[in-house]
Structures are given as structure tokens and as C-alpha cells.
Amino acid sequence: MVHQGEIHLNTSGHGDMHDLTSRVQAIVGESQITAGLAHVFNVGSTSAIGTIEFEPGLQEDLPAIFNKLMPPSRDYGHERAWHDGNGHSHLQATTLGPEITVPVTQRKLVLGTWQQVFHLECDVKPRQRRVIVTVMGREAID
């Protein structure tokens, strides 16, 4: 069985993080999958999906470390081609990645106590984002 749902987000720009855990779990719960996988995919090349302990310190630390590794101020090839100020955004999003896969057991995401699914906006301006959640696996047999 395969079940699919979407999550829509409005972000405030670079470094904005959203905890998606409850929204992904709601889609998993609708699926009736008792054993399988939930695939969470960000549509777009300048934001990313991951897992983290979703708390204020890490919400500050993750974008800050990406800005140190791939700072906005560098002369990236993307900037020379497009002049849109988001070359670092593409690199940061690519480094973290657009997707994760989480096991599902008894219609629930299998996550650690301090592990949440998050979306990170890497682009320089606010965006409307779409995240596709695909749940695949064995359905409950009544």
C-alpha cells in the first residue's frame, strides 16, 4: 500500500526552521500502514529536510554553522550567473539534502525521544514550500 500527503509551509527566509513531526505523523496515521517507511521530500532546491532535537539552541546553531561553512558573502559561480544572492542557499540545502526516510511501526513514526523531523529554509527570502510525504508498507489486516 502507498499513501501520500502534502505539507505546505510559509517560511520567513534564510534560517527559518519548522518542526514537521506532528504533520508528518498525521499523514502516517491516515495511511493505515502498520509496517513500512515514510519518505519526506522537500520540493525545491534551496531548502532541506532532516532530523534534529528541535530546540531553540539548535535552531540557532544549525543555520549559523552552515553560514560559516558556506557564507552568503562568497563569490559563487551561481552568483556570477544569476545575481540572485542565493548561491550559498543552494549549497547549504544540497549539503543537508531534500529528503529523509523514517521507519513506520503501528501507524507511528519511529523516532528517538529527542528526534524531530524539520524543514530548514536556506533561501534568502520568504518562500511558500511544499513537502511531499509518501508512506509505503503493509496495511493493517482486520
Phi, psi and omega in degrees: 000145176230135177228141182225143176217169181233148174240131178248134182231147166248120181258161181260003179118190188311127177089355180289126181243143178232133173279115182261358190307308184293327180287321175294317179300323179297320178292319176299316180299323178293337190286336185069012179283125180260341176208119180173213185223146171247120179257124183245117187232127175276128177270111181136156187257005181233027170212167191218166179236144176196188171237147182195164166283109188280087180223159188305321181298313180286332175296331176276317186293318186297307177299325181296318181290323176297322178292332175286319181286320182226078187290150179298336189276354183288157178271081181280151175305322179301320180294319179296327181278318191245339178054038183251004174074011184235028176302317178297328181297316178298316181293317179297314181296321179293323180296315179283318176105156184270000189206157168218161174234130183238134176297152177235130175225129179051047177063025179227144173295140176262098181232153175291165182307319184252029184242119178237155176272130182228161172244133178242123174278123178255347182286162187276350180227162179302146181221156167262122185246152177232129178241127179260129176247120179244122181251126182231142177156199182272133179272153178300139176254118182270000000 
